[in-house]
Amino acid sequence: VQRAATAVSELARNIVSYTPGGRLKLEPIAGTPPRLRIIARDQGPGIPHLPDVLSGKYRSKTGLGRGLRGVKELTASFDIQTGPAGTTVTAEVLL
Amino acid sequence: MNDSAPGSIPIIDLWGHLVVPLVGDVSDSQMQRLVDGVLQRVRGRGTRGLVLDCSGLWMMDSHLCAALGKLAAAARLMGVPSVLCGLGPDIVMTLQTMGFDLVGLKAALSLEAALEKLGVVPERRASGEV
């Protein structure tokens, strides 16, 4: 639960801090163990140097890189699509 | 001193040290007010040490983690050492997984251990004396 809460907080913060707006969708998935799917979609400018951000080479002054990379480490599955029209992160955390 | 304003985090004076209990979910604005409040108190009262008690915290994300690190670093620049205490297993594991180790920040298991690290010596009186 701690992992899920932290991942949601990181993704929400990225949307609030770096984009004009977006949506966060949470979908509980039954199973053993149960999972929580988090979909964070924004209409921001996209993330430049995404591979560097995810590999830990790039770090913003405010810690954006660390947050996103942290979410990748916290989650069981992590997918990110980013471009000039916005970014969508789909991640699943085991509960 | 606005540390009694609604929603603000208390800053407790204890034997020349400041103790800050972080509880529940700490917002960015609460944290900002806390940093301002602590640094003002440090300057005004000659504090010997700062204890950041996280035992009531239920979530720490990268921002809060960075903010605590900055508060400790700022206090250190004013000559005041900080000790973090009371981090629970869930929070510690999450921080580890995310790659935040908070190296450079002293840590203790409990509030008592943190105060002892800062040089507070508990005096145990002989029985019969009060």
Backbone of each chain as ProteinMPNN parsed JSONL, in Angstrom:
{"seq_chain_A": "VQRAATAVSELARNIVSYTPGGRLKLEPIAGTPPRLRIIARDQGPGIPHLPDVLSGKYRSKTGLGRGLRGVKELTASFDIQTGPAGTTVTAEVLL", "coords_chain_A": {"N_chain_A": [[0.847, -1.201, 0.0], [1.931, 1.168, 0.792], [3.788, 1.435, -1.29], [2.073, 1.78, -3.446], [0.765, 4.16, -2.742], [2.91, 5.923, -2.725], [3.792, 5.795, -5.385], [1.537, 6.82, -6.725], [1.526, 9.381, -5.655], [3.946, 10.433, -6.646], [3.465, 10.41, -9.438], [1.263, 12.077, -9.626], [2.344, 14.423, -8.676], [4.214, 15.019, -10.676], [2.498, 15.66, -12.778], [1.171, 17.924, -11.748], [3.328, 19.65, -11.272], [4.732, 19.915, -13.678], [3.157, 20.079, -15.944], [0.397, 21.497, -17.856], [-1.908, 20.278, -17.117], [-3.771, 17.28, -16.327], [-4.83, 13.848, -16.019], [-5.458, 11.397, -13.545], [-5.886, 8.032, -13.231], [-7.208, 5.407, -11.363], [-7.255, 1.958, -11.155], [-8.433, -0.747, -9.532], [-7.394, -4.13, -9.57], [-8.622, -7.307, -9.378], [-7.274, -10.323, -7.982], [-4.584, -12.644, -7.258], [-1.532, -11.741, -6.139], [-3.774, -8.939, -5.417], [-3.885, -6.122, -7.625], [-3.029, -2.689, -8.394], [-3.836, -0.621, -10.94], [-2.365, 2.186, -12.332], [-3.03, 4.98, -14.151], [-1.614, 7.65, -15.621], [-2.188, 10.539, -17.284], [-1.255, 13.231, -19.272], [-1.332, 16.567, -20.741], [1.028, 17.729, -21.322], [4.278, 19.031, -22.426], [5.724, 16.778, -23.038], [8.431, 14.478, -22.286], [11.697, 15.26, -22.545], [14.751, 13.553, -23.348], [14.087, 11.011, -22.294], [15.16, 8.304, -21.972], [17.513, 8.871, -20.523], [16.455, 9.994, -18.222], [15.111, 7.797, -17.112], [17.187, 6.057, -16.726], [18.619, 7.235, -14.807], [20.583, 9.038, -15.319], [19.942, 11.647, -15.775], [19.018, 14.357, -13.782], [16.65, 16.463, -12.454], [16.556, 19.736, -10.989], [14.568, 19.785, -9.139], [13.992, 17.198, -8.762], [12.538, 15.612, -10.527], [13.393, 13.526, -12.268], [14.207, 11.602, -10.476], [11.86, 10.924, -9.204], [10.232, 9.801, -11.251], [11.797, 7.696, -12.096], [11.92, 6.354, -9.731], [9.244, 5.521, -9.507], [9.155, 3.689, -11.562], [10.794, 1.726, -10.498], [9.317, 0.978, -8.294], [7.055, -0.238, -9.236], [5.281, -3.094, -10.614], [4.784, -3.38, -13.29], [5.557, -1.14, -15.925], [4.921, 1.416, -18.121], [5.634, 3.896, -20.503], [4.586, 6.494, -22.555], [5.614, 9.106, -24.439], [5.421, 12.371, -25.841], [5.266, 15.34, -27.956], [2.613, 15.993, -27.658], [1.854, 15.16, -25.212], [2.018, 13.031, -22.261], [1.745, 9.641, -21.304], [1.58, 7.542, -18.598], [1.505, 4.21, -17.68], [1.108, 2.104, -15.078], [1.525, -0.702, -12.893], [0.934, -1.715, -9.606], [1.677, -4.124, -7.151], [-0.502, -5.141, -4.592]], "CA_chain_A": [[0.0, 0.0, 0.0], [2.916, 2.244, 0.839], [4.328, 1.574, -2.643], [1.03, 2.323, -4.311], [0.544, 5.557, -2.369], [4.058, 6.722, -3.145], [3.789, 5.878, -6.851], [0.469, 7.752, -7.109], [1.966, 10.72, -5.275], [4.988, 10.868, -7.584], [2.898, 10.678, -10.754], [0.403, 13.254, -9.487], [3.219, 15.59, -8.536], [4.773, 15.351, -11.983], [1.464, 16.334, -13.564], [0.917, 19.25, -11.18], [4.504, 20.514, -11.337], [5.39, 20.086, -14.979], [2.259, 20.116, -17.099], [-0.763, 22.359, -17.614], [-3.01, 19.522, -16.522], [-3.853, 15.891, -16.733], [-5.73, 13.0, -15.246], [-4.884, 10.215, -12.919], [-6.961, 7.054, -13.124], [-6.79, 4.256, -10.563], [-8.119, 0.794, -11.385], [-8.059, -1.943, -8.764], [-7.544, -5.354, -10.348], [-8.701, -8.455, -8.462], [-6.337, -11.397, -8.314], [-3.674, -12.93, -6.142], [-2.093, -10.705, -5.272], [-4.492, -7.877, -6.124], [-2.997, -5.069, -8.137], [-3.637, -1.392, -8.672], [-3.298, -0.03, -12.168], [-2.349, 3.646, -12.263], [-2.827, 5.578, -15.478], [-1.417, 9.101, -15.496], [-2.163, 11.079, -18.646], [-1.23, 14.695, -19.242], [-1.215, 17.263, -22.013], [2.256, 18.517, -21.224], [5.156, 19.084, -23.603], [6.494, 15.546, -23.2], [9.655, 14.43, -21.488], [12.889, 15.081, -23.363], [15.793, 12.686, -22.778], [13.443, 10.012, -21.433], [16.051, 7.208, -21.541], [18.428, 9.357, -19.481], [15.674, 10.16, -16.987], [14.815, 6.488, -16.533], [18.42, 5.348, -16.339], [19.181, 7.918, -13.648], [21.653, 9.964, -15.712], [19.457, 13.012, -15.721], [18.273, 14.706, -12.571], [16.246, 17.862, -12.432], [16.83, 20.386, -9.702], [13.485, 19.493, -8.203], [13.887, 15.772, -8.522], [11.604, 14.925, -11.434], [13.972, 12.272, -12.747], [14.236, 10.629, -9.385], [10.496, 10.486, -8.945], [9.766, 8.926, -12.32], [12.617, 6.494, -12.036], [11.466, 5.659, -8.532], [7.969, 4.859, -9.805], [9.489, 2.513, -12.381], [11.343, 0.705, -9.602], [8.299, 0.564, -7.32], [5.9, -0.882, -9.847], [5.518, -4.409, -11.215], [4.903, -3.117, -14.722], [5.682, 0.305, -16.123], [5.011, 1.772, -19.534], [5.507, 5.335, -20.669], [4.549, 7.005, -23.924], [5.716, 10.549, -24.31], [5.595, 13.089, -27.098], [4.926, 16.76, -27.834], [1.2, 16.176, -27.317], [1.579, 14.738, -23.841], [2.667, 11.824, -21.744], [0.891, 8.701, -20.581], [2.288, 6.506, -17.847], [0.639, 3.151, -17.195], [1.936, 1.289, -14.181], [0.759, -1.56, -11.979], [1.607, -2.029, -8.331], [1.097, -5.246, -6.406], [-0.984, -4.649, -3.295]], "C_chain_A": [[0.878, 1.245, 0.0], [3.485, 2.516, -0.561], [3.316, 2.241, -3.556], [0.837, 3.809, -4.021], [1.689, 6.439, -2.862], [4.077, 6.887, -4.659], [2.735, 6.875, -7.329], [0.911, 9.183, -6.815], [3.009, 11.26, -6.256], [4.383, 11.263, -8.934], [2.012, 11.921, -10.717], [1.261, 14.515, -9.407], [3.815, 15.996, -9.882], [3.754, 16.114, -12.829], [1.271, 17.765, -13.06], [2.111, 20.189, -11.408], [4.959, 20.834, -12.752], [4.454, 20.191, -16.161], [1.081, 21.046, -16.795], [-1.938, 21.589, -17.02], [-3.035, 18.101, -17.023], [-4.808, 15.139, -15.837], [-5.009, 11.793, -14.707], [-6.035, 9.241, -12.721], [-6.438, 5.847, -12.357], [-7.775, 3.11, -10.778], [-7.65, -0.374, -10.544], [-8.313, -3.181, -9.626], [-7.523, -6.529, -9.379], [-7.723, -9.528, -8.911], [-5.514, -11.725, -7.098], [-2.242, -12.745, -6.618], [-2.9, -9.691, -6.089], [-3.511, -6.793, -6.575], [-3.765, -3.768, -8.268], [-2.99, -0.863, -9.938], [-3.443, 1.491, -12.069], [-2.103, 4.165, -13.671], [-2.752, 7.092, -15.298], [-1.256, 9.669, -16.893], [-2.159, 12.603, -18.559], [-1.073, 15.264, -20.647], [0.018, 18.169, -21.995], [3.115, 18.402, -22.473], [5.944, 17.801, -23.853], [7.787, 15.614, -22.414], [10.848, 14.24, -22.424], [13.889, 14.186, -22.626], [15.203, 11.608, -21.876], [14.373, 8.86, -21.033], [17.011, 7.637, -20.432], [17.705, 9.507, -18.145], [15.49, 8.799, -16.315], [16.07, 5.725, -16.109], [19.099, 6.033, -15.159], [20.299, 8.889, -14.007], [21.226, 11.409, -15.512], [18.725, 13.252, -14.413], [17.919, 16.177, -12.598], [16.562, 18.431, -11.056], [15.78, 20.004, -8.662], [13.29, 18.002, -7.992], [12.912, 15.025, -9.411], [12.144, 13.56, -11.838], [13.915, 11.208, -11.677], [12.853, 10.071, -9.13], [10.036, 9.464, -9.973], [10.523, 7.603, -12.3], [12.206, 5.656, -10.825], [10.174, 4.894, -8.781], [8.231, 3.589, -10.612], [9.998, 1.377, -11.482], [10.285, 0.134, -8.654], [7.23, -0.338, -7.92], [6.281, -2.196, -10.514], [5.579, -4.297, -12.734], [4.839, -1.616, -14.936], [5.806, 0.566, -17.609], [4.833, 3.276, -19.649], [5.56, 5.682, -22.141], [4.62, 8.515, -23.801], [5.974, 11.183, -25.665], [5.165, 14.518, -26.902], [3.47, 16.99, -27.428], [0.881, 15.725, -25.901], [2.243, 13.419, -23.497], [1.629, 10.943, -21.077], [1.766, 7.663, -19.896], [1.256, 5.486, -17.398], [1.492, 2.228, -16.335], [1.033, 0.439, -13.3], [1.58, -1.873, -10.735], [0.897, -3.217, -7.704], [0.684, -4.729, -5.027], [-0.735, -5.68, -2.198]], "O_chain_A": [[0.607, 2.227, -0.69], [3.644, 3.668, -0.965], [3.645, 3.139, -4.331], [0.755, 4.621, -4.943], [1.472, 7.548, -3.35], [4.345, 7.976, -5.167], [2.994, 7.678, -8.225], [0.697, 10.086, -7.624], [2.948, 12.425, -6.648], [4.728, 12.298, -9.505], [2.007, 12.718, -11.655], [0.933, 15.542, -10.001], [3.907, 17.184, -10.19], [4.094, 17.084, -13.507], [1.215, 18.705, -13.853], [1.931, 21.372, -11.699], [5.512, 21.906, -12.999], [4.914, 20.376, -17.288], [0.799, 21.346, -15.635], [-2.863, 22.193, -16.477], [-2.396, 17.763, -18.019], [-5.502, 15.723, -15.005], [-4.09, 11.25, -15.32], [-7.047, 9.587, -12.111], [-5.363, 5.326, -12.656], [-8.982, 3.277, -10.602], [-6.587, -0.938, -10.803], [-9.324, -3.266, -10.323], [-6.55, -6.734, -8.652], [-7.388, -9.619, -10.093], [-5.718, -11.154, -6.026], [-1.775, -13.535, -7.438], [-2.732, -9.594, -7.305], [-2.457, -6.589, -5.973], [-4.996, -3.752, -8.256], [-1.774, -0.681, -10.011], [-4.518, 2.004, -11.76], [-1.099, 3.835, -14.302], [-3.717, 7.726, -14.873], [-0.312, 9.33, -17.606], [-2.973, 13.19, -17.847], [-0.733, 14.559, -21.597], [0.022, 19.245, -22.594], [2.732, 17.759, -23.451], [6.748, 17.743, -24.783], [8.186, 16.677, -21.937], [10.997, 13.178, -23.03], [13.852, 14.092, -21.399], [15.752, 11.319, -20.813], [14.381, 8.469, -19.866], [17.291, 6.867, -19.513], [18.251, 9.197, -17.086], [15.685, 8.66, -15.108], [16.014, 4.855, -15.24], [20.037, 5.49, -14.576], [20.901, 9.498, -13.123], [22.021, 12.271, -15.137], [17.906, 12.435, -13.992], [18.79, 17.033, -12.748], [16.801, 17.698, -10.096], [16.067, 19.913, -7.469], [12.506, 17.591, -7.136], [12.502, 13.913, -9.079], [11.436, 12.557, -11.759], [13.607, 10.049, -11.953], [12.694, 8.879, -8.869], [9.519, 8.403, -9.625], [9.94, 6.532, -12.467], [12.151, 4.428, -10.885], [10.019, 3.761, -8.328], [7.612, 2.551, -10.378], [9.664, 0.211, -11.693], [10.345, -1.031, -8.263], [6.58, -1.105, -7.211], [7.423, -2.399, -10.923], [6.327, -5.022, -13.388], [4.145, -0.906, -14.208], [6.68, 0.014, -18.279], [3.985, 3.862, -18.977], [6.442, 5.238, -22.876], [3.787, 9.132, -23.137], [6.652, 10.613, -26.52], [4.74, 14.892, -25.809], [3.128, 18.055, -26.914], [-0.248, 15.89, -25.44], [2.921, 12.792, -24.312], [0.743, 11.429, -20.374], [2.583, 6.995, -20.532], [0.243, 5.849, -16.801], [2.47, 1.647, -16.804], [-0.097, 0.827, -13.0], [2.752, -2.243, -10.809], [-0.331, -3.305, -7.725], [1.42, -3.982, -4.382], [-1.074, -5.442, -1.039]]}, "seq_chain_B": "MNDSAPGSIPIIDLWGHLVVPLVGDVSDSQMQRLVDGVLQRVRGRGTRGLVLDCSGLWMMDSHLCAALGKLAAAARLMGVPSVLCGLGPDIVMTLQTMGFDLVGLKAALSLEAALEKLGVVPERRASGEV", "coords_chain_B": {"N_chain_B": [[5.91, 33.865, 14.825], [4.37, 31.258, 13.38], [3.72, 28.738, 14.032], [1.609, 27.662, 15.308], [-0.469, 27.898, 13.713], [-3.449, 26.765, 11.989], [-3.219, 23.419, 10.806], [-0.505, 23.415, 10.714], [2.778, 22.057, 11.289], [3.847, 20.992, 14.443], [6.544, 22.466, 16.316], [8.613, 21.439, 18.654], [10.106, 22.459, 21.658], [12.697, 20.945, 23.383], [14.655, 20.426, 25.982], [16.643, 22.189, 24.978], [16.796, 21.298, 22.422], [15.198, 20.939, 19.187], [12.198, 19.325, 18.425], [10.499, 17.754, 15.871], [7.492, 16.454, 15.088], [6.427, 14.499, 12.499], [3.459, 13.816, 10.929], [1.165, 11.559, 9.45], [0.22, 12.603, 6.337], [2.243, 14.746, 4.79], [1.921, 17.941, 3.494], [3.119, 19.945, 0.687], [3.009, 22.686, 1.264], [2.786, 22.744, 4.034], [5.256, 21.672, 4.648], [6.969, 23.612, 3.674], [6.347, 25.76, 5.345], [7.189, 24.644, 7.684], [9.981, 24.422, 7.333], [10.698, 27.143, 7.199], [9.823, 27.93, 9.766], [11.372, 26.303, 11.515], [13.998, 27.145, 10.918], [13.899, 29.808, 11.687], [13.458, 29.513, 14.426], [15.781, 28.194, 15.162], [17.664, 30.202, 14.741], [16.778, 32.145, 16.509], [16.86, 31.015, 19.104], [19.137, 29.592, 19.692], [19.477, 26.737, 19.198], [20.445, 23.368, 19.989], [20.223, 20.942, 18.672], [18.376, 19.134, 16.106], [15.526, 17.168, 15.791], [13.923, 15.06, 13.592], [11.056, 13.527, 13.66], [9.714, 10.776, 12.287], [7.87, 8.869, 12.9], [5.109, 8.888, 12.808], [4.478, 9.203, 10.229], [2.889, 8.402, 7.193], [3.467, 8.232, 4.568], [6.194, 8.716, 2.365], [7.313, 10.582, -0.216], [9.363, 11.353, -3.142], [9.629, 14.114, -3.098], [9.096, 14.951, -0.461], [11.115, 13.606, 0.815], [13.368, 14.853, -0.324], [12.897, 17.413, 0.639], [13.166, 17.098, 3.417], [15.848, 16.425, 3.535], [16.935, 18.818, 2.628], [16.131, 20.574, 4.641], [17.599, 19.577, 6.808], [20.159, 20.018, 5.825], [20.2, 22.792, 5.642], [19.903, 23.493, 8.33], [22.26, 22.455, 9.286], [24.078, 24.187, 8.132], [23.684, 26.291, 9.779], [24.881, 25.447, 11.951], [23.643, 23.451, 13.342], [23.064, 20.138, 14.191], [21.191, 17.42, 12.725], [18.883, 14.746, 13.353], [17.211, 12.022, 12.017], [14.336, 10.175, 12.859], [12.436, 7.185, 13.664], [11.524, 6.076, 11.26], [9.506, 3.82, 9.543], [9.34, 0.275, 8.596], [7.971, -0.042, 6.086], [8.161, 2.473, 4.826], [10.905, 2.781, 4.718], [11.652, 0.624, 3.069], [10.367, 1.353, 0.72], [11.677, 3.748, 0.089], [14.236, 2.772, -0.32], [13.838, 1.075, -2.531], [13.237, 2.974, -4.416], [15.597, 4.177, -4.651], [16.475, 6.184, -2.958], [18.58, 7.043, -0.531], [19.132, 8.746, 1.524], [21.63, 9.293, 2.507], [24.023, 10.862, 4.516], [22.377, 12.0, 6.218], [21.854, 11.748, 9.589], [20.492, 8.972, 11.37], [18.114, 7.483, 13.608], [16.611, 4.851, 15.552], [14.511, 5.361, 17.373], [12.776, 8.1, 19.07], [13.984, 8.543, 21.539], [16.516, 7.401, 21.118], [17.412, 9.124, 19.15], [17.62, 11.573, 20.492], [19.574, 10.884, 22.327], [21.675, 10.503, 20.573], [22.123, 13.105, 19.953], [23.28, 14.01, 22.17], [21.842, 14.186, 24.519], [21.626, 13.108, 27.764], [20.089, 10.605, 29.484], [19.083, 10.767, 32.817], [19.124, 8.564, 35.347], [17.513, 8.267, 38.27], [18.236, 7.147, 41.6], [16.196, 4.656, 43.196], [13.482, 5.732, 45.198], [14.274, 8.351, 45.382], [12.806, 11.267, 44.015]], "CA_chain_B": [[5.876, 32.395, 14.889], [3.045, 30.815, 12.979], [3.657, 27.276, 14.082], [0.367, 27.171, 15.881], [-1.517, 28.104, 12.72], [-4.1, 25.498, 11.703], [-2.585, 22.587, 9.788], [0.95, 23.481, 10.68], [3.459, 20.995, 12.021], [4.414, 21.561, 15.667], [7.991, 22.452, 16.544], [8.626, 21.327, 20.116], [11.369, 22.686, 22.36], [12.948, 19.893, 24.366], [16.005, 20.473, 26.544], [17.576, 22.877, 24.081], [16.695, 20.746, 21.062], [13.879, 21.063, 18.577], [11.652, 18.05, 17.968], [9.427, 17.968, 14.898], [6.778, 15.224, 14.778], [5.765, 14.508, 11.189], [2.353, 12.881, 11.089], [0.252, 11.339, 8.343], [0.604, 12.964, 4.994], [2.717, 16.129, 4.908], [1.775, 18.64, 2.21], [4.241, 20.811, 0.303], [2.948, 23.991, 1.934], [3.129, 22.482, 5.445], [6.699, 21.455, 4.72], [7.632, 24.902, 3.464], [6.189, 26.534, 6.592], [8.021, 24.0, 8.706], [11.38, 24.812, 7.101], [10.818, 28.541, 7.645], [9.652, 27.991, 11.215], [12.514, 25.689, 12.197], [15.197, 27.967, 10.763], [13.723, 30.994, 12.537], [13.637, 29.105, 15.826], [17.198, 27.896, 15.327], [18.394, 31.451, 14.866], [16.326, 32.908, 17.658], [16.997, 30.423, 20.439], [20.366, 28.842, 19.9], [19.168, 25.31, 19.325], [21.607, 22.471, 19.937], [20.026, 19.859, 17.708], [17.048, 19.037, 15.51], [15.075, 15.783, 15.591], [12.777, 14.933, 12.698], [10.444, 12.253, 14.045], [8.858, 10.313, 11.187], [7.158, 7.645, 13.297], [3.688, 8.971, 12.477], [4.357, 9.492, 8.8], [2.487, 7.178, 6.498], [4.006, 8.139, 3.222], [7.238, 9.658, 2.018], [7.643, 10.525, -1.642], [10.68, 11.932, -3.437], [9.648, 15.529, -2.747], [9.225, 15.077, 0.998], [12.457, 13.117, 1.114], [14.3, 15.921, -0.681], [12.642, 18.552, 1.521], [13.768, 16.796, 4.723], [17.295, 16.521, 3.333], [17.287, 20.237, 2.526], [15.973, 21.179, 5.961], [18.753, 19.162, 7.613], [21.35, 20.678, 5.287], [20.117, 24.203, 6.009], [20.172, 23.571, 9.772], [23.693, 22.188, 9.47], [24.79, 25.424, 7.794], [23.559, 27.183, 10.924], [25.611, 24.813, 13.045], [22.763, 22.571, 14.123], [22.97, 18.784, 13.639], [19.844, 16.84, 12.689], [18.74, 13.29, 13.353], [15.915, 11.538, 11.563], [14.052, 8.947, 13.6], [11.102, 6.603, 13.603], [11.084, 5.616, 9.945], [9.014, 2.442, 9.615], [9.826, -0.64, 7.562], [7.363, 0.193, 4.769], [8.73, 3.679, 4.24], [12.321, 2.523, 4.436], [11.749, -0.254, 1.897], [9.967, 2.118, -0.459], [12.765, 4.675, -0.225], [15.334, 1.967, -0.862], [13.478, 0.634, -3.879], [13.287, 4.121, -5.313], [16.984, 4.629, -4.773], [16.769, 7.331, -2.088], [19.15, 6.455, 0.674], [19.268, 9.778, 2.567], [22.973, 9.26, 3.062], [24.394, 12.218, 4.922], [21.468, 12.379, 7.284], [21.949, 10.787, 10.688], [19.198, 8.382, 11.671], [18.02, 6.689, 14.828], [15.385, 4.061, 15.542], [13.432, 5.966, 18.159], [12.986, 9.472, 19.526], [14.972, 8.491, 22.623], [17.838, 7.154, 20.539], [17.799, 10.33, 18.412], [18.052, 12.576, 21.476], [20.859, 10.431, 22.863], [22.677, 10.789, 19.54], [22.406, 14.541, 19.977], [24.011, 14.324, 23.401], [20.996, 14.227, 25.711], [21.935, 11.938, 28.59], [19.019, 10.377, 30.456], [19.626, 10.589, 34.167], [18.234, 7.677, 36.087], [17.715, 8.49, 39.699], [18.116, 5.973, 42.458], [14.807, 4.496, 43.623], [13.249, 6.436, 46.451], [14.396, 9.76, 45.058], [11.906, 11.659, 42.919]], "C_chain_B": [[4.494, 31.919, 14.503], [2.917, 29.305, 13.119], [2.465, 26.756, 14.866], [-0.797, 27.438, 14.933], [-2.152, 26.758, 12.381], [-3.358, 24.728, 10.604], [-1.08, 22.664, 9.77], [1.552, 22.419, 11.585], [4.086, 21.599, 13.276], [5.935, 21.478, 15.689], [8.161, 22.535, 18.052], [10.025, 21.581, 20.669], [11.559, 21.607, 23.398], [14.412, 19.945, 24.786], [17.022, 21.082, 25.57], [17.6, 22.339, 22.664], [15.31, 21.028, 20.508], [13.444, 19.686, 18.087], [10.459, 18.34, 17.059], [8.735, 16.635, 14.61], [6.052, 15.355, 13.432], [4.698, 13.427, 11.219], [1.51, 12.795, 9.826], [0.872, 11.687, 7.015], [0.991, 14.442, 5.038], [2.64, 16.819, 3.556], [2.98, 19.529, 1.945], [4.211, 22.112, 1.09], [3.244, 23.838, 3.428], [4.639, 22.368, 5.602], [7.442, 22.774, 4.567], [7.549, 25.757, 4.733], [7.057, 25.966, 7.693], [9.487, 24.433, 8.56], [11.593, 26.252, 7.592], [10.79, 28.633, 9.162], [10.863, 27.447, 11.963], [13.727, 26.61, 12.111], [15.103, 29.246, 11.597], [13.968, 30.669, 14.001], [15.095, 28.825, 16.118], [17.968, 29.19, 15.552], [18.045, 32.166, 16.159], [16.715, 32.331, 19.005], [18.246, 29.586, 20.651], [20.141, 27.366, 20.13], [20.423, 24.445, 19.219], [21.453, 21.369, 18.902], [18.581, 19.823, 17.222], [16.704, 17.566, 15.294], [13.847, 15.791, 14.694], [12.173, 13.552, 12.932], [9.409, 11.833, 13.0], [7.977, 9.145, 11.592], [5.666, 7.694, 12.958], [3.419, 9.208, 11.0], [3.862, 8.258, 8.073], [2.932, 7.139, 5.056], [5.129, 9.147, 3.02], [7.548, 9.519, 0.532], [8.956, 11.28, -1.881], [10.756, 13.4, -3.011], [9.85, 15.726, -1.246], [10.626, 14.655, 1.44], [13.497, 14.214, 0.832], [14.147, 17.108, 0.269], [13.259, 18.324, 2.904], [15.292, 16.908, 4.648], [17.747, 17.972, 3.302], [17.176, 20.932, 3.877], [17.181, 20.84, 6.845], [20.016, 19.868, 7.138], [21.367, 22.156, 5.679], [20.439, 24.385, 7.493], [21.665, 23.369, 10.034], [24.51, 23.443, 9.166], [24.689, 26.447, 8.917], [24.175, 26.537, 12.166], [24.798, 23.836, 13.866], [22.672, 21.188, 13.473], [21.533, 18.267, 13.688], [19.909, 15.329, 12.765], [17.308, 12.951, 12.951], [15.598, 10.306, 12.399], [12.651, 8.435, 13.323], [10.622, 6.181, 12.234], [10.676, 4.149, 10.033], [9.507, 1.6, 8.453], [9.263, -0.354, 6.17], [8.006, 1.382, 4.071], [10.183, 3.445, 3.849], [12.477, 1.668, 3.182], [11.392, 0.505, 0.627], [11.082, 3.083, -0.872], [13.937, 3.925, -0.859], [15.064, 1.573, -2.305], [13.607, 1.787, -4.866], [14.702, 4.673, -5.449], [17.308, 5.876, -3.968], [17.343, 6.791, -0.786], [19.317, 7.453, 1.814], [20.616, 9.69, 3.272], [23.359, 10.699, 3.423], [23.479, 12.721, 6.014], [21.579, 11.311, 8.38], [20.569, 10.235, 10.985], [19.268, 7.575, 12.956], [16.687, 5.958, 14.797], [14.235, 4.809, 16.217], [13.773, 7.405, 18.522], [14.052, 9.514, 20.627], [16.383, 8.341, 22.065], [18.338, 8.402, 19.794], [18.326, 11.39, 19.376], [19.394, 12.18, 22.091], [21.977, 10.7, 21.865], [23.082, 12.259, 19.555], [23.042, 14.967, 21.306], [23.146, 14.476, 24.632], [21.261, 12.954, 26.518], [20.808, 11.725, 29.586], [19.63, 10.096, 31.827], [18.67, 9.712, 34.945], [18.53, 7.814, 37.568], [17.556, 7.207, 40.478], [16.68, 5.867, 42.962], [14.626, 5.142, 44.992], [13.356, 7.933, 46.239], [13.378, 10.089, 43.961], [12.355, 12.986, 42.352]], "O_chain_B": [[3.535, 32.157, 15.236], [2.121, 28.668, 12.429], [2.325, 25.55, 15.066], [-1.958, 27.236, 15.287], [-1.492, 25.722, 12.468], [-2.927, 25.307, 9.607], [-0.433, 22.056, 8.916], [0.913, 21.946, 12.526], [4.782, 22.61, 13.19], [6.531, 20.544, 15.153], [7.887, 23.57, 18.66], [11.004, 20.994, 20.207], [10.669, 21.374, 24.216], [15.298, 19.554, 24.027], [18.114, 20.548, 25.375], [18.323, 22.846, 21.807], [14.372, 21.318, 21.252], [14.203, 18.975, 17.428], [9.538, 19.069, 17.428], [9.32, 15.77, 13.957], [5.182, 16.209, 13.259], [4.988, 12.264, 11.499], [1.182, 13.808, 9.21], [1.904, 11.144, 6.62], [0.143, 15.295, 5.298], [3.222, 16.345, 2.58], [3.76, 19.83, 2.848], [5.252, 22.595, 1.535], [3.884, 24.705, 4.023], [5.225, 22.89, 6.551], [8.432, 23.019, 5.256], [8.524, 26.386, 5.144], [7.592, 26.697, 8.526], [10.145, 24.767, 9.545], [12.552, 26.536, 8.311], [11.613, 29.315, 9.773], [11.327, 28.054, 12.928], [14.409, 26.833, 13.111], [16.102, 29.711, 12.145], [14.598, 31.439, 14.726], [15.598, 29.171, 17.187], [18.817, 29.271, 16.439], [18.917, 32.727, 16.824], [16.885, 33.083, 19.965], [18.392, 28.938, 21.688], [20.567, 26.812, 21.143], [21.342, 24.75, 18.458], [22.438, 20.914, 18.322], [17.685, 20.4, 17.839], [17.475, 16.814, 14.699], [12.852, 16.449, 14.997], [12.701, 12.541, 12.469], [8.362, 12.464, 12.857], [7.392, 8.489, 10.731], [5.029, 6.648, 12.835], [2.276, 9.388, 10.581], [4.371, 7.163, 8.315], [2.789, 6.114, 4.39], [5.028, 10.295, 3.453], [7.991, 8.464, 0.078], [9.576, 11.78, -0.943], [11.817, 13.878, -2.61], [10.658, 16.548, -0.814], [11.233, 15.269, 2.318], [14.387, 14.465, 1.645], [15.133, 17.733, 0.658], [13.811, 19.25, 3.497], [15.939, 17.414, 5.565], [18.785, 18.328, 3.86], [18.008, 21.77, 4.226], [17.716, 21.705, 7.539], [20.849, 20.272, 7.951], [22.419, 22.705, 6.007], [21.155, 25.312, 7.871], [22.252, 24.028, 10.892], [25.499, 23.733, 9.84], [25.507, 27.363, 9.004], [24.007, 27.024, 13.284], [25.207, 23.437, 14.957], [22.247, 21.077, 12.323], [20.76, 18.627, 14.575], [20.866, 14.71, 12.3], [16.341, 13.509, 13.468], [16.476, 9.476, 12.632], [11.795, 9.159, 12.814], [9.428, 5.946, 12.051], [11.433, 3.327, 10.549], [10.02, 2.118, 7.461], [9.995, -0.415, 5.182], [8.351, 1.318, 2.891], [10.627, 3.864, 2.78], [13.326, 1.946, 2.335], [12.028, 0.33, -0.413], [11.387, 3.212, -2.057], [14.546, 4.399, -1.817], [15.92, 1.708, -3.18], [14.031, 1.599, -6.007], [14.956, 5.544, -6.28], [18.295, 6.557, -4.247], [16.63, 6.139, -0.022], [19.609, 7.061, 2.944], [20.734, 9.972, 4.465], [23.039, 11.635, 2.69], [23.755, 13.733, 6.658], [21.417, 10.119, 8.116], [19.577, 10.954, 10.866], [20.318, 7.06, 13.34], [15.752, 6.376, 14.114], [13.126, 4.874, 15.686], [14.894, 7.869, 18.315], [14.908, 10.399, 20.646], [17.311, 9.041, 22.469], [19.532, 8.701, 19.804], [19.347, 12.026, 19.116], [20.244, 13.033, 22.344], [23.086, 11.074, 22.247], [24.212, 12.617, 19.223], [23.305, 16.15, 21.525], [23.646, 14.855, 25.691], [21.129, 11.848, 25.995], [20.586, 12.573, 30.451], [20.559, 9.301, 31.969], [17.521, 10.091, 35.172], [19.626, 7.522, 38.044], [16.834, 6.297, 40.069], [16.013, 6.887, 43.137], [15.521, 5.096, 45.836], [12.614, 8.703, 46.848], [13.127, 9.268, 43.079], [11.736, 13.5, 41.42]]}, "name": "protein", "num_of_chains": 2, "seq": "VQRAATAVSELARNIVSYTPGGRLKLEPIAGTPPRLRIIARDQGPGIPHLPDVLSGKYRSKTGLGRGLRGVKELTASFDIQTGPAGTTVTAEVLLMNDSAPGSIPIIDLWGHLVVPLVGDVSDSQMQRLVDGVLQRVRGRGTRGLVLDCSGLWMMDSHLCAALGKLAAAARLMGVPSVLCGLGPDIVMTLQTMGFDLVGLKAALSLEAALEKLGVVPERRASGEV"}
